Amino acid sequence: MLQRIRDRSTSWGAKIIIGAVIATMALFGVDSLIGLVSSGSDDVATVNGQSITRQQVELQVQRAIRSGQVPPEQERQLRGQVIDQLISTSLLDQYAEEGGLYLSESQIDELIVSLPEFQNQEGSFSRELFKNRLASAGYTPLAFREQLRDDMQRQQLQEGFSASEFMLEDEQQQLAALQNQTRRYRYQQLNASDLDERPQVSSADLNAYYQDHRDEYQRPEQVKLAYLVLDRAELADQVEVDESDLRSLYAERVSNADRRVSHIMVTFGDQRSREEAVERLDTVKERLEAGDSFASLAKEVSDDTSTSDSGGDLGVISRGFFGEAFEDAAYSLEQGQVSDIVETDNGIHLLKVTGIEVPSFEALRDELRDEVAMAEVDDIFNQRVQQLIDESFAADDLASIAEDVGTELQTSDWVSAAGAEGVLAEPGVMEAAFTPDVLEEGFNSEVIELDEDRRLVLRVREHRPATTLPLDAVRDRVTEGVEQQKVQEALRTLAEQRVAGLRDGSEQAVDWQQVESATRQGAGQVPSPVNSLAFRLPHPEGDSPVYGQTATQNGVALVALDAVQEGDASDASESRVAQLVERLRAQAVVNGLLEQLRNDAEVERL
C-alpha cells in the first residue's frame, strides 16, 4: 500500500494540489473559530459509516466568512469545498486512530498552557485570558480541547511522513543556489490614468457581468429577532448599598493587599543561642521606641546582608512566598507598624510594613459598590433566571416574560448568522436562532448562558431565505465591477503593446523604477507580483533585457530584467527552500494517502 501511495504522490495531480491540506487548515483553523450556525443536524455525507452533519459544514463555512478569508457572496460555492475537506479530514482522523496516534490529557494541558495566545505579559498562562479568548472565539474549553487534539493528531501524521522524506546533497545545493539568487530589474506601473480614455459601460455589459457573477450578489439567510437579556449588573444598579459595607470590603482588600516590607533578622545556632538572638532583638525594639530609625538599625544589626544596606527592604511581597508565620505577621500590620518577634526557619525577625499596594478608598468606591451590589442581588438573579427558563419554555411570546423578569424586550433588524453584532454575535446566540425549533416551529429558544452574569432568550419574528439580489439592488456594485474589469483589460492590452515595442526597439519606456539585488523573498516596497515575475523571466543574454508584464493590485506592471547573480550554495543543508520542498514532498505523500484512502473508503454524499 505504501508504494501505491508514493506512486500517486508523484503524479501531476498530487503536485498541483500540493499543500492543499495545510492551506485548508489555515483557512478553517483554531485562530478563526466563530459561533456556529445550523439550519438542521441532518447528514450531508458519510465516511465509512461516520456522519458528516450539515451543522459541521455550516460551522466551517461561517468560520471562513467571519474570518474574512471568503466573502459572504461566495458562501454557496464554498460549501462543496468544505464538504470535500471534511471528508478528507475524516479519512485522516480514521487513519490516525487506526494507526494508534494518541495524545494524552496531560499533553493537551501542556500544549494549551504553552500557547502564546493564552499567556500574559509575564509569559505565564492566564486562566482569565484563556476563558475570555475562547468565549470571544465561540468555543467552550471542552470543544477547544477536542479541536486541538484533532489538529495535533493530523500534525503528528504529517510530521511522520515528513520524517521519511529526504533530499540528495546535489539537490540541496541546486535549491540553495536558486534560493540565494539575486536579480536586478526595472519596473513601471500602469494604472487607469495611463489610458487615453476610460472604457464605456453599456447595459449589455452590466447584464452579462451580473449573470456571470450572480454568486457574488447573494443575500444570506436572515431573520428578525426578539430577545431578552437578563443582566445581573442591571439588577445591581438598582440596589442601595450601605457605606459600612463598602468600608468593610475595603478593609478586607487592604488586609489582603500586597505590601512592601522591611525586616531585621538575627540568626542563632552556632554563633549565638536563641535566647541571645531574642535578647538582641529586644534591644532593637527598645531603641526603636527611643526613636532610632528602623533602616539604620537594620544596617547595624541585621544578619541578612542582602538587605541590611537598603534598610532591610524586602520589596513588595505577596502571600505564598515567605511562610505562614512571616506572612501572618506582615499582613496583620498597618502601614508604618513594627511586628513583635517572628520566628522562621532561618532566624528571628522584626518586620515593618512600609507600604500597602492598594488604591485609596475613594479611588475604589465605584468598584467596591459594584462588588457589594452584585453579591446582594445574587439570589434575586438566580430566581429570575429560573423564572426566565420556566416561562420562556411555555410562552408564545417574550413580551409578557419581559415584564415578569424585569427586563426590556429588544428587537433586531434583518440579521444573518455571519452578520450579527453586539450581544447577538456572542457564542451560541445565532446558532440558537437557526435551530429548527426556533426557526421553523416558532418556539422560544432555550435560555442561553452568555457568561456567569447574563442570560438571553430569543424568538424569530420574521425569516427570509438566502436569495440572489436583483440587478437593480446591486447596480452600483455591478457597475464598479464592470469598470474595473474593463480597465484591467485595457491596461493588459496597453502593456502587451508596450512590451512588444520594447522588444523590437520601437518604444522606449519612461519612469522606470530601479531594483537592485532583489531576492526571491521580496524587494522592499516592490509589489509582490512584480518581484515574482522578475524571478520567472528567463536569464538575459548579453546586455539585452528580458521584458514581461504582470497584473498587480492597482493595474498592470511592465518588468525589464537586466541581470541575474547566481546564489551561494554553501548553506545548502540549512536552505529554507530545501526544507520547504521536503515539507511539500511530505504533503504530496499525504495527498497520495488521501487518494488511496478515498479509493478504499465507503464515501457517500447525500
C-alpha positions in Angstrom: 0.0 0.0 0.0 2.8 2.4 0.9 4.3 2.1 -2.6 0.9 2.8 -4.2 0.6 5.9 -2.1 4.1 7.1 -3.1 3.3 6.4 -6.7 0.2 8.6 -6.5 2.0 11.3 -4.6 4.4 11.8 -7.6 1.6 12.2 -10.1 0.9 15.7 -11.6 -2.5 15.7 -9.8 -0.7 15.4 -6.5 1.8 18.1 -7.4 -1.0 20.5 -8.4 -2.8 20.2 -5.1 0.4 20.1 -3.0 -0.1 21.9 0.3 -3.9 21.8 0.0 -4.4 20.3 3.4 -2.2 22.9 5.1 -4.0 25.7 3.2 -7.4 24.4 4.2 -6.4 24.0 7.9 -5.1 27.6 7.8 -8.5 28.7 6.4 -10.6 26.8 8.9 -8.1 26.6 11.8 -8.3 27.3 15.6 -7.4 31.1 15.2 -10.6 31.7 13.1 -13.1 30.0 15.4 -16.6 31.6 15.4 -20.1 30.8 16.6 -21.6 28.1 14.6 -24.9 28.3 12.7 -27.1 25.5 11.6 -30.5 25.1 10.0 -30.5 21.4 10.9 -28.4 18.5 12.0 -29.1 16.0 9.2 -26.2 14.3 7.4 -24.7 15.6 4.2 -22.2 12.7 3.8 -20.9 9.6 5.4 -17.3 8.3 5.5 -17.0 4.6 6.4 -20.3 4.9 8.2 -19.2 8.1 10.1 -21.5 11.0 9.6 -20.7 14.5 8.4 -23.5 16.7 9.5 -24.9 19.9 8.0 -24.0 21.5 11.3 -20.3 20.8 10.7 -20.4 22.2 7.2 -22.1 25.4 8.3 -19.6 25.8 11.1 -16.7 25.7 8.6 -18.5 28.0 6.1 -19.2 30.6 8.7 -15.7 30.4 10.2 -14.3 31.2 6.7 -16.7 34.1 6.2 -16.3 35.5 9.7 -12.5 35.4 9.5 -12.6 37.4 6.2 -11.0 34.6 4.2 -14.0 34.2 2.0 -16.6 36.9 1.1 -20.2 36.1 2.1 -21.3 36.2 -1.6 -19.2 33.1 -2.2 -20.9 31.1 0.5 -22.7 28.7 -1.8 -19.5 27.9 -3.8 -17.6 27.3 -0.6 -20.0 24.7 0.8 -19.0 22.0 -1.7 -15.3 22.7 -1.0 -16.0 22.4 2.7 -17.7 19.0 2.4 -14.7 17.7 0.4 -12.4 19.0 3.1 -14.4 17.4 5.9 -14.4 14.1 4.1 -10.6 14.4 3.8 -10.1 15.2 7.5 -12.5 12.4 8.5 -10.4 9.9 6.4 -7.2 11.2 8.0 -8.6 11.1 11.5 -9.8 7.5 11.0 -6.4 6.5 9.6 -4.6 8.2 12.6 -6.9 6.4 15.1 -6.3 3.0 13.4 -2.6 3.7 13.5 -2.6 4.3 17.2 -1.8 8.0 17.2 -2.8 9.4 20.6 -2.5 12.5 22.7 -3.0 12.2 26.5 -4.9 14.7 28.6 -1.6 15.9 30.1 -0.1 16.5 26.7 -3.1 18.7 25.7 -2.8 20.6 29.0 0.9 21.2 28.4 0.2 22.4 24.9 -2.6 24.8 26.0 -0.5 26.5 28.7 2.3 26.9 26.2 0.3 28.7 23.6 1.2 32.4 23.5 -2.4 33.4 22.8 -3.2 32.4 26.4 -0.1 33.9 28.1 0.0 37.3 30.0 2.7 39.9 29.7 5.0 37.9 32.1 4.8 34.9 29.8 2.7 32.8 32.2 -0.6 31.0 31.4 -3.6 33.2 32.3 -6.8 31.4 33.1 -8.8 34.6 32.6 -7.2 35.2 29.2 -7.9 31.6 28.2 -11.5 31.9 29.2 -12.1 35.3 27.5 -10.4 34.4 24.2 -12.3 31.1 23.9 -15.6 32.9 24.7 -14.9 35.6 22.0 -14.0 32.8 19.6 -17.2 31.0 20.2 -15.7 27.9 21.8 -16.1 26.1 25.1 -13.0 24.8 26.8 -14.1 21.2 26.1 -14.8 21.8 22.4 -11.5 23.7 22.1 -9.6 20.7 23.6 -11.2 18.3 21.2 -10.5 20.5 18.2 -6.9 20.9 19.4 -6.5 17.2 19.8 -7.7 16.5 16.3 -5.4 19.2 14.8 -2.4 17.9 16.7 -3.0 14.2 15.6 -3.2 15.3 12.0 0.0 17.2 12.5 1.7 14.1 14.0 0.6 12.2 10.9 2.1 14.8 8.6 5.3 15.0 10.6 5.7 11.3 10.4 5.6 11.4 6.6 7.9 14.4 6.6 10.5 12.5 8.6 10.5 9.8 6.0 11.4 12.2 3.1 14.9 13.4 2.3 16.9 15.2 -0.4 20.2 14.3 -2.1 23.1 16.7 -1.5 23.3 18.0 -5.1 19.5 18.7 -5.0 20.1 20.7 -1.8 22.9 22.7 -3.4 20.9 23.5 -6.5 18.0 24.6 -4.4 20.2 26.7 -2.1 21.7 28.4 -5.2 18.3 29.2 -6.5 17.1 30.4 -3.2 20.1 32.8 -2.7 20.0 34.1 -6.3 19.6 37.9 -6.7 18.2 39.8 -9.7 18.5 43.4 -11.0 15.5 44.7 -12.8 13.3 47.7 -13.5 9.5 48.1 -13.5 6.9 50.5 -14.5 3.4 50.6 -13.0 0.4 51.2 -15.4 -2.9 52.3 -14.0 -6.2 53.9 -15.2 -4.5 57.3 -15.7 -2.3 55.8 -18.4 -5.3 55.1 -20.6 -6.3 57.6 -23.3 -9.9 57.3 -22.3 -11.9 55.2 -19.7 -13.8 52.3 -21.2 -17.6 52.8 -21.5 -20.1 50.5 -19.7 -23.3 49.5 -21.5 -26.4 47.9 -20.2 -25.4 44.8 -22.0 -22.1 44.8 -20.2 -23.9 45.1 -16.9 -26.3 42.3 -17.6 -23.6 40.0 -18.8 -21.4 40.7 -15.8 -24.3 40.3 -13.4 -25.2 36.9 -14.9 -21.6 35.7 -14.7 -21.2 36.8 -11.1 -24.6 36.1 -9.6 -23.0 34.1 -6.8 -21.3 37.3 -5.6 -24.6 39.1 -5.1 -26.2 36.6 -2.7 -28.1 37.9 0.3 -27.6 35.3 3.1 -30.5 33.7 5.0 -31.7 36.3 7.5 -34.0 36.7 10.5 -35.5 39.4 12.6 -35.3 38.6 16.3 -37.0 39.5 19.5 -34.9 38.8 22.6 -34.5 39.3 26.3 -31.2 39.8 28.2 -31.2 39.2 31.9 -28.2 41.0 33.3 -27.0 40.7 36.9 -25.3 44.1 36.6 -28.5 45.8 35.7 -30.1 44.4 38.8 -27.2 45.5 40.9 -27.5 49.1 39.6 -30.9 49.3 41.4 -29.6 48.3 44.8 -28.9 50.7 47.6 -25.5 49.9 49.3 -24.6 50.9 52.9 -21.4 52.8 53.4 -20.4 50.4 56.1 -20.5 47.5 53.7 -18.1 49.4 51.4 -15.8 50.2 54.3 -15.8 46.5 55.4 -15.0 45.3 51.9 -12.2 47.9 51.5 -10.7 46.8 54.8 -10.7 43.3 53.6 -9.0 44.4 50.4 -6.3 46.2 52.5 -5.8 43.2 54.7 -5.1 41.0 51.7 -3.2 43.5 49.5 0.4 43.1 48.5 2.7 45.2 50.8 6.2 46.5 51.0 8.1 45.0 54.0 11.4 45.6 55.6 12.9 43.3 58.3 15.7 43.0 60.8 16.9 39.4 61.0 19.0 37.8 63.7 20.2 34.2 63.3 21.0 31.7 66.1 22.7 28.4 66.3 26.5 28.1 66.0 27.4 31.7 66.9 24.6 32.5 69.4 21.8 30.8 71.2 18.1 31.5 70.6 18.0 33.4 73.9 20.8 35.6 72.8 19.1 36.3 69.5 15.9 37.3 71.2 17.8 39.5 73.7 19.4 41.2 70.7 16.1 42.0 69.0 14.6 43.1 72.4 17.3 45.7 72.5 16.5 46.7 68.9 12.8 47.2 69.9 13.9 49.4 72.8 15.9 51.6 70.5 13.0 51.8 68.1 10.8 53.1 70.9 13.5 55.5 71.8 13.4 57.0 68.3 16.1 55.2 66.3 15.1 54.5 62.7 14.3 51.0 61.5 16.5 51.4 58.5 19.6 52.4 60.4 19.1 49.5 62.9 18.7 47.1 60.0 22.0 48.2 58.6 23.7 47.9 62.0 22.1 44.7 63.4 20.5 42.6 60.7 22.3 39.3 59.7 20.6 39.5 56.3 23.5 41.1 54.4 21.5 41.1 51.2 19.0 43.7 52.6 20.8 45.3 55.5 22.4 48.1 53.4 19.0 49.0 52.0 17.4 49.3 55.4 16.1 45.7 55.5 13.9 46.3 52.4 12.4 43.0 51.1 10.4 44.8 48.4 6.7 44.1 47.7 5.6 40.7 49.0 2.5 38.5 48.2 1.1 35.7 50.2 2.6 32.3 49.4 6.3 33.1 49.3 7.7 33.7 52.9 6.0 31.1 55.0 2.9 31.2 57.2 4.3 32.8 60.3 6.1 35.5 58.4 3.1 36.4 56.3 0.6 36.2 59.1 2.7 38.8 60.9 3.2 41.0 57.9 -0.5 41.0 56.9 -1.6 41.8 60.5 0.3 45.2 60.4 -0.9 48.6 59.3 1.4 50.8 57.3 4.3 52.0 59.5 3.8 49.4 62.2 6.5 47.1 63.5 5.8 43.5 64.5 6.7 41.5 67.6 9.4 38.9 67.1 8.6 36.4 64.4 10.5 33.1 64.1 11.1 31.3 60.8 13.4 28.6 59.6 16.3 31.0 59.0 16.1 33.1 62.2 14.0 35.6 64.1 12.8 38.8 62.7 11.2 42.2 63.3 9.0 43.3 60.4 7.9 46.7 59.3 5.3 47.4 56.7 6.5 50.4 54.7 3.7 50.5 52.1 0.4 48.8 51.2 -0.2 48.3 47.5 -3.9 49.3 47.3 -5.6 52.4 45.9 -7.4 54.8 48.2 -11.0 54.1 49.3 -12.4 56.9 47.1 -10.5 55.6 44.0 -12.1 52.2 44.6 -15.5 53.3 45.7 -17.3 52.5 42.4 -15.7 49.1 42.1 -16.5 48.3 45.7 -20.1 49.4 45.2 -20.4 47.1 42.2 -19.0 44.1 44.1 -21.2 44.6 47.1 -24.3 45.2 44.9 -23.6 42.1 42.7 -23.3 39.9 45.8 -26.6 41.3 47.2 -28.6 40.5 44.0 -27.2 37.0 43.7 -30.3 35.3 45.0 -32.6 37.6 43.0 -30.7 37.0 39.8 -30.8 33.2 40.2 -34.5 33.3 41.0 -35.2 35.4 37.9 -33.0 33.1 35.7 -35.1 30.2 36.8 -38.3 32.2 36.1 -37.0 33.0 32.7 -36.3 29.3 31.9 -39.7 28.2 33.1 -41.8 30.9 31.4 -39.9 31.0 28.1 -40.4 27.3 27.7 -44.2 27.6 27.8 -44.9 31.1 26.5 -45.9 32.0 22.9 -44.2 35.4 23.1 -41.5 37.2 25.0 -43.3 40.5 25.9 -45.1 39.1 28.9 -42.0 37.4 30.2 -40.0 40.7 29.9 -42.3 42.3 32.4 -42.3 39.3 34.8 -38.5 39.1 35.0 -38.0 42.9 35.0 -36.1 43.4 31.7 -36.7 45.1 28.4 -37.9 43.4 25.2 -35.4 44.1 22.4 -35.7 43.6 18.7 -33.3 43.4 15.8 -33.4 44.3 12.1 -32.6 41.7 9.5 -29.5 39.8 10.6 -27.6 36.8 9.2 -25.7 34.2 11.0 -22.4 35.8 10.0 -23.5 39.4 10.2 -24.7 39.6 13.8 -23.3 42.4 16.1 -23.3 43.2 19.7 -24.9 40.7 22.1 -26.3 38.7 19.1 -22.8 38.0 17.9 -21.9 36.3 21.2 -21.3 32.5 21.2 -24.3 30.3 20.7 -26.9 33.1 20.0 -27.2 32.9 16.2 -26.8 29.2 16.4 -29.9 29.1 18.6 -31.8 31.4 16.1 -31.3 29.0 13.3 -32.3 25.7 15.0 -35.4 24.1 13.6 -37.5 24.5 16.7 -36.9 28.3 16.7 -36.7 29.0 13.0 -39.3 26.6 11.7 -41.6 25.8 14.6 -41.6 29.4 16.0 -40.7 28.4 19.6 -38.7 30.5 22.0 -35.1 29.4 22.2 -33.6 27.7 25.3 -32.1 30.2 27.7 -28.5 30.9 26.6 -25.8 31.5 29.2 -23.7 34.3 27.7 -21.5 34.4 30.9 -21.9 34.0 34.6 -23.8 37.3 34.9 -26.0 37.3 31.7 -28.7 35.1 30.2 -30.5 35.5 26.9 -33.6 34.0 25.2 -34.8 34.8 21.7 -37.5 34.1 19.2 -37.7 34.6 15.4 -40.1 37.4 14.4 -39.5 37.1 10.6 -37.4 34.9 8.3 -36.3 35.2 4.7 -34.2 32.6 2.9 -31.0 33.2 1.0 -31.5 34.7 -2.4 -29.7 36.4 -5.3 -30.3 40.1 -5.1 -31.8 41.6 -8.3 -29.6 43.7 -10.6 -31.4 47.0 -9.6 -30.5 46.4 -6.0 -26.8 45.9 -6.7 -26.4 48.1 -9.8 -23.7 50.3 -8.3 -21.6 47.3 -7.3 -22.1 45.6 -10.7 -21.1 48.9 -12.4 -18.0 49.1 -10.3 -17.1 45.5 -11.1 -17.5 46.0 -14.9 -15.5 49.2 -14.9 -12.6 47.5 -13.0 -12.7 44.6 -15.4 -12.7 46.8 -18.5 -9.9 49.0 -17.2 -7.8 45.9 -16.3 -8.4 44.5 -19.8 -7.5 47.8 -21.4 -4.3 48.0 -19.3 -3.4 44.5 -20.2 -3.7 45.4 -23.9 -1.7 48.6 -23.4 1.0 46.6 -21.6 1.2 44.0 -24.4 1.7 46.8 -26.9 4.4 48.4 -24.9 6.3 45.1 -24.2 6.2 44.4 -28.0 7.5 47.8 -28.7 10.3 47.5 -26.1 11.3 44.1 -27.6 11.6 45.4 -31.2 13.0 48.8 -30.2 10.1 50.9 -31.5 9.3 52.2 -28.0 11.3 53.4 -25.0 9.5 53.2 -21.6 10.0 56.0 -19.2 9.8 56.4 -15.4 11.4 53.0 -14.7 11.8 52.2 -11.0 15.1 50.5 -10.4 15.5 47.5 -8.2 19.0 46.3 -7.2 19.8 42.8 -5.7 16.2 41.6 -5.3 15.8 38.2 -3.6 13.0 35.7 -4.0 11.7 36.7 -0.7 11.0 40.3 -1.8 12.4 43.7 -2.6 11.3 46.2 -0.1 8.2 48.1 -1.3 8.1 46.4 -4.7 4.7 44.8 -5.4 4.9 41.1 -4.9 3.6 40.2 -8.4 6.4 42.3 -9.9 9.1 40.6 -7.9 7.6 37.2 -8.7 7.6 37.9 -12.4 11.2 39.1 -12.3 12.2 35.7 -10.9 10.1 33.8 -13.6 11.6 35.6 -16.6 14.5 33.8 -18.4 18.1 34.9 -18.0 19.1 37.9 -20.2 21.6 37.3 -23.0 24.3 39.8 -23.1 23.2 43.4 -22.5 19.7 42.8 -23.8 17.0 43.0 -21.1 14.1 40.5 -20.9 10.7 42.1 -20.8 7.4 40.9 -19.3 4.2 42.1 -17.8 2.0 41.1 -14.8 -1.2 42.1 -13.2 -0.9 44.0 -9.9 -3.4 45.1 -7.3 -3.7 48.6 -8.9 -3.3 47.7 -12.6 -0.6 46.2 -14.7 3.2 46.4 -14.4 6.0 46.2 -17.1 9.2 44.5 -16.0 12.7 44.7 -17.6 15.1 42.1 -16.2 18.7 43.3 -16.6 20.9 40.8 -14.8 20.9 37.6 -12.7 23.5 36.9 -10.0 23.8 33.3 -9.0 23.5 32.5 -5.3 25.8 31.0 -2.8 25.2 27.3 -2.2 27.4 27.0 0.9 24.4 26.8 3.3 22.6 24.1 1.3 21.9 21.9 4.3 20.0 24.8 6.0 18.3 26.2 2.9 14.8 27.3 3.6 13.8 26.3 0.1 15.2 22.8 0.7 13.3 22.5 3.9 10.1 23.8 2.2 10.5 21.2 -0.6 10.9 18.4 1.9 7.7 19.6 3.6 5.9 19.8 0.2 7.1 16.3 -0.7 5.7 15.1 2.6 2.5 16.9 1.9 2.4 15.2 -1.5 2.6 11.9 0.3 -0.3 12.9 2.5 -2.3 13.8 -0.6 -1.3 10.4 -2.1 -2.5 8.8 1.1 -5.8 10.7 0.9 -6.3 9.5 -2.7 -5.7 5.9 -1.6 -8.0 6.2 1.4 -10.8 7.7 -0.8 -10.4 4.7 -3.2 -10.7 2.2 -0.3 -13.3 4.0 1.7 -17.1 4.0 1.5 -17.9 7.7 1.0 -21.4 8.7 0.3 -22.6 12.3 -0.4 -26.2 12.7 0.5 
